[in-house]
Amino acid sequence: MPVLTRITQETVSRAEALALRYEALPSSHPARGELERELNQLILAWAAKVAKLGGEAKGLWLVDFDSESGVLAWRYPESELRELEARPGGG
């Protein structure tokens, strides 16, 4: 969890900075498209890192983990996993 939390915290900080820059520009400004692409790439890179840790990005800053006992979920900035569904006969 500490690695996932750190990776997500860093990504959230970068995403918020990009979003602020994006929102500060007029809607017709050509740089908005580049900022939007950069933000999308940042989120995709985060999802790839989550996958390497054994999780599945299910939404923005939301991760599911498949375990022997069921599906566990984590959402930034929570500190704990929570059980979404239990497997029959699971631990």
C-alpha positions, -999 to +999 in steps of 0.1 A: +000+000+000+027+025+007+041+023-028+006+026-044-002+055-022+031+073-031+027+067-068-009+079-067-001+109-046+026+120-070+004+115-100-025+134-084-003+163-076+010+164-112-026+160-126-039+188-104-011+211-117-019+203-153-056+208-147-050+242-132-029+253-161-056+239-185-084+258-167-064+290-167-063+291-205-091+305-227-111+277-242-098+285-277-061+285-267-041+259-287-021+248-257-052+233-241-051+203-264-015+196-255-023+198-218-052+175-222-030+149-240-004+153-213-030+147-186-043+116-204-008+102-207-002+108-170-033+089-161-025+060-185+010+058-170-005+056-135-028+028-146+002+009-160+021+013-127-010+001-108-011-030-131+026-038-123+016-037-086-011-063-092-041-040-092-066-028-118-074+008-123-112+010-122-116+047-123-097+079-115-076+070-084-097+039-078-080+005-078-093-031-074-072-061-063-083-096-069-075-118-039-082-153-028-110-141-005-126-117-030-122-083-046-105-056-025-108-019-035-087+012-027-095+048-035-070+076-031-065+091-004-078+062+017-053+044+038-069+010+038-083-016+014-119-024+016-137-056+006-160-052-024-172-088-027-163-120-010-157-153-028-179-182-016-157-203+007-130-176+007-109-169+038 
